[in-house]
Amino acid sequence: MKQGLSLRVSQHLALTPQLQQSIRLLQLSTLELSQEVEQMLDDNPFLELTLEEAPREEFGLDKADAPARDDDIDTEGAAEFSPSSPAPDSASATSESEPAATSESDTPDWDGDGSNEVVPDDGEWGGEAPASRNNLSGDDQMDATDLARGQESLQSHLHRQALSLRLSPEDSAALRFLIESLNDDGYLEDSFEELARGLAGDDLEQVEELVHRFTVAMNLLQHLEPVGVGARNLSECLSLQLKALAGAGAGPDDPCHAALAICRQPIDLLARRDVKRLAQLCGESEARIKAAIGLITRLEPKPGRRFVDVERNIVVPDVLVTRIARNGQPKFRVMLNPEVMPRLRVHDIYAGALKSHKGEGHQALQQRLQEARWFIKNIQQRFDTILRVSNAIVERQKSFFVHGELAMRPLVLREIADELGLHESTISRVTTAKYMATPYGTFELKYFFGSALGTETGGNASSTAVRALIRQFVASENLKKPLSDSQISDMLKEQGIECARRTVAKYREALRIAPANLRKAL
């Protein structure tokens, strides 16, 4: 084989570490960004939080805070965030194309970026409010998660009641074991035999003894509060609650007796509200079956629900939209929420010491300094892009901010991307897990985007507005004759909106609205 040299010319596009970081920061939520900032503060000694107001970094998007074209959008409240001078587009995180990153080494190279010529003052940027800090800074303040964890669990509630029972050590241990075997809803999913085999293995005599102990303990457990706890299935849970009601002096005509008969039938008949079939199986009149079903609907199908430690997610908006009065016309001010904007700056003392120090390790420290400067710049660009997109959304959906969701217009990501000169994937990153506080509530930015449905006039109606219209129809329907999906489709056609029955069913399920047969009042 003959060896030789050849020369080949090719082109490829690589993302710099700065641009990779900018894209990653753009798609982070507010909570994730806060964690990223905390991590960077721990890793980089040149970065620090400040509570003092300082000049904004002199770089960013050249049109980052430019107001939307419509004069009705007022961005005076965000003027303090506008960049003082335009920046080159090469460092923008919102590039038109976003290929896979390639690098000759795994270590990011920050040399030459964020130099003193680009960042003359290393100043902090942000709004007027102090940085959002941990709620545990004061002795009398508690985090929302700590408050949630302070709630008593179902097991603790049952154990506390079991202390008042005079039981033998064996029965007390069996009762404690069953309590710990309950799921979050208060049900015992495993059979006594399975629980016993898990403790005794293949010893049949001991298994039988444990099954007997569990049977006695189950009778005790099902008499504890909340009523219905310890049931093996939904029918047993409802029956326990009905027996407790029937034992409270109920007469022969009380619907509890018919309700107990219903619970002994296949549960799917109750789910379908098949009154005629249940009346035949239970030997009761349809009137009594309807009254019994009405009683069952007031019971608690999940006794342990109120003890579940539900994760509390507090949504903090990234953008604030407020309505202002100007010449009697509706105007809106769009501004970033200063509470979610980290106020960062380069540590002046450390940066000054590095300039005068040229000894060992100077190059590594210089790279960390450039990394801190670029981190500040990328966070600034992140909020710049969020504000630009928010301005464009408010301009396009101005009718929503005036009249509500029924006036929502169809909008897709491509329209905003074309208007701002950004890539569609960038708009997708910006609108994911970012929230806007409006006069009608707090919504994710993706909420303002919806597909279009045709109308008789040749125009388009937003799917969001159609869902709101369906919710309005259902809220005003006659409960004795609820609207079917076909009837709702016909009512939408009367409004000039072409919406098929299947589409209505899909929107109804998305709104978590039950079908007509389950909404019907008995």
Residue pairs with C-beta under 8 A, 6 or more apart in sequence:
12 102
13 97
13 99
14 99
14 101
14 102
14 103
15 23
15 98
15 99
15 100
15 101
15 102
16 113
17 103
17 108
17 109
17 110
18 91
18 110
18 113
18 374
18 377
18 378
19 91
19 93
19 95
20 101
20 108
21 108
21 374
21 375
21 378
22 91
22 92
22 93
22 378
22 381
22 382
23 93
23 98
23 429
25 33
25 36
25 93
25 378
25 379
25 382
26 93
26 94
26 381
26 382
26 385
26 426
26 429
26 430
27 429
27 432
27 433
28 36
28 433
29 433
29 434
30 316
30 318
30 340
30 433
30 434
30 435
32 433
33 340
33 342
33 379
33 382
34 132
34 340
34 342
37 342
37 344
37 379
40 47
40 372
40 375
41 47
41 48
41 49
44 368
44 371
44 372
44 375
45 347
45 350
45 368
46 346
46 347
46 350
46 351
46 354
46 368
46 369
46 371
46 372
47 344
47 345
47 346
47 347
47 372
47 375
47 376
48 344
48 345
48 346
48 347
49 131
49 342
49 343
49 344
50 124
50 343
50 344
50 345
51 130
51 131
51 343
52 124
53 124
53 128
54 121
54 123
54 124
54 125
54 345
55 84
55 121
55 123
55 124
55 125
56 80
56 81
56 83
56 84
56 123
56 125
56 126
56 380
57 119
57 123
57 125
57 376
57 377
57 380
58 83
58 84
58 85
58 118
58 119
58 120
58 121
59 83
59 85
59 87
59 91
59 118
59 119
59 377
59 380
60 83
60 87
60 377
60 380
60 381
60 384
61 83
61 87
61 92
61 94
61 381
61 384
61 385
61 388
62 83
62 86
62 87
62 89
63 388
64 81
64 82
64 83
64 381
64 384
64 385
64 387
64 388
65 75
65 78
65 79
65 81
65 82
65 83
65 384
65 387
65 388
66 75
66 388
66 391
67 73
67 74
67 75
67 334
67 391
68 75
68 391
68 392
68 394
68 395
69 395
70 395
70 398
72 329
72 330
72 331
72 332
72 395
72 398
73 331
73 332
73 334
73 391
73 394
73 395
73 398
74 324
74 326
74 331
74 332
74 333
74 334
75 333
75 334
75 335
75 387
75 391
76 333
77 320
77 322
77 333
77 334
77 335
78 333
78 334
78 335
78 336
78 387
80 127
80 128
81 125
81 126
81 127
81 335
81 336
81 383
81 384
81 387
83 384
91 377
91 381
92 381
93 378
93 381
93 382
93 385
93 426
94 381
94 385
94 422
94 423
94 426
95 423
95 426
96 421
96 422
96 423
97 423
98 423
98 425
98 426
108 371
109 367
110 367
110 368
110 370
110 371
110 374
111 366
111 367
111 370
112 370
113 370
113 373
113 374
114 370
114 373
114 374
114 377
115 370
118 373
119 346
119 373
119 377
122 345
122 346
122 348
122 351
122 373
123 345
124 343
124 344
124 345
125 343
125 344
125 345
125 376
125 380
126 338
126 341
126 342
126 343
126 344
127 336
127 338
127 341
127 343
128 338
129 338
129 339
130 343
131 341
131 342
131 343
132 316
132 339
132 340
132 342
134 143
135 141
135 142
135 143
135 144
136 142
136 143
136 146
144 312
144 314
145 312
147 312
148 309
148 310
148 311
148 312
149 309
151 307
151 309
152 307
153 307
153 309
154 182
154 184
154 186
154 229
154 304
154 307
154 308
155 179
155 180
155 182
157 225
157 307
158 179
158 182
158 221
158 224
158 229
159 176
159 179
161 224
161 225
162 172
162 175
162 176
162 179
162 220
162 224
165 172
165 175
165 220
167 175
167 220
170 213
171 213
171 216
171 217
171 220
174 210
174 213
174 214
174 216
174 217
175 217
175 220
175 221
177 195
177 199
177 214
177 217
178 188
178 195
178 214
178 217
178 218
178 221
178 230
179 221
181 188
181 189
181 190
181 195
182 188
182 229
182 230
182 304
183 189
183 304
184 304
184 307
184 308
185 302
185 303
185 304
185 305
186 226
186 228
186 229
186 230
186 231
186 237
186 302
186 303
186 304
186 305
187 230
187 231
187 232
187 233
187 237
187 304
188 218
188 230
188 231
188 232
189 232
191 232
192 210
192 211
192 214
192 215
192 218
193 207
193 211
195 210
195 214
196 206
196 207
196 208
196 210
196 211
196 214
197 207
199 206
199 210
200 206
200 207
200 210
218 230
221 229
221 230
222 228
222 229
222 230
222 231
222 240
224 230
226 300
226 303
226 304
226 306
227 240
227 241
227 244
227 303
228 237
228 238
228 240
228 241
228 299
228 300
228 303
229 303
229 304
231 237
231 240
231 303
233 267
234 267
234 301
235 263
235 264
235 267
237 301
237 303
238 259
238 263
238 296
238 299
238 301
239 260
239 263
239 264
241 299
241 300
242 256
242 259
242 260
242 263
242 295
242 296
242 299
243 256
243 260
245 256
245 295
246 254
246 256
246 257
246 260
250 256
250 257
255 288
255 291
255 292
255 294
255 295
256 292
256 295
258 282
258 284
258 288
258 289
258 291
258 292
259 292
259 293
259 295
259 296
261 281
261 282
261 283
261 284
261 292
262 269
262 270
262 278
262 282
262 289
262 292
262 293
262 296
263 270
263 296
265 278
265 281
265 282
269 277
269 278
269 281
270 278
270 293
270 296
272 517
273 293
273 517
273 518
273 520
273 522
275 286
275 289
275 290
275 293
275 522
276 286
278 284
278 289
278 293
279 285
279 286
279 288
279 289
282 289
284 292
290 522
291 522
293 522
294 522
315 435
315 442
316 337
316 339
316 340
316 435
317 337
317 340
317 435
317 436
317 437
317 442
318 336
318 337
318 340
318 383
318 386
318 434
318 435
318 436
319 334
319 335
319 336
319 337
319 386
319 387
319 390
319 434
319 435
319 436
319 437
319 445
320 334
320 335
320 336
320 337
320 436
320 437
321 332
321 333
321 334
321 390
321 394
321 401
321 436
321 437
321 438
321 439
322 332
322 333
322 335
322 439
323 330
323 331
323 332
323 333
323 401
323 439
324 331
324 332
324 333
325 331
330 398
330 401
330 402
332 394
332 398
332 401
334 387
334 390
334 391
334 394
335 387
336 383
336 386
336 387
337 437
341 383
342 379
344 375
344 376
344 379
345 376
346 369
346 372
346 373
346 376
350 369
351 369
354 362
354 365
354 366
354 369
357 365
385 422
385 426
385 430
386 430
386 434
388 420
389 416
389 420
389 427
389 430
389 431
389 445
390 436
390 445
392 416
392 419
392 420
393 411
393 416
393 436
393 445
393 448
394 401
396 409
396 411
396 415
396 416
396 448
397 408
397 409
397 411
397 448
399 407
399 408
399 409
400 407
400 408
400 409
400 438
400 440
400 448
401 438
401 439
401 440
404 440
404 468
405 440
405 464
405 465
405 468
406 465
406 468
406 469
406 472
407 465
408 448
408 450
408 462
408 464
408 465
408 468
409 460
409 462
409 465
410 450
410 451
410 452
410 453
410 460
410 461
410 462
410 463
411 448
411 449
411 450
411 462
412 449
412 451
413 424
413 427
413 428
413 431
413 449
414 424
416 422
416 427
417 423
417 424
417 426
417 427
420 427
430 445
431 444
431 445
431 446
431 449
432 444
432 445
432 446
433 444
434 444
434 445
435 442
435 443
435 444
435 445
436 442
436 443
436 444
436 445
436 448
447 464
448 464
450 462
450 463
450 464
450 465
451 462
451 463
452 460
452 461
452 462
452 463
453 460
453 461
453 462
453 463
453 466
453 497
453 498
453 499
453 503
454 460
454 461
454 497
454 498
455 461
455 496
455 497
455 498
456 496
456 498
457 496
461 497
463 507
466 492
466 497
466 499
466 507
467 507
467 510
467 511
469 492
469 495
469 497
470 488
470 492
470 504
470 507
470 508
470 511
470 513
471 511
471 513
473 483
473 488
473 491
474 482
474 483
474 488
474 508
474 513
474 519
477 483
477 519
479 519
479 520
479 521
480 520
480 521
481 520
482 516
482 519
482 520
483 491
483 516
484 516
485 501
485 504
485 505
485 508
485 515
485 516
486 501
488 504
488 508
489 499
489 500
489 501
489 503
489 504
492 498
492 499
492 504
493 499
508 515
513 519
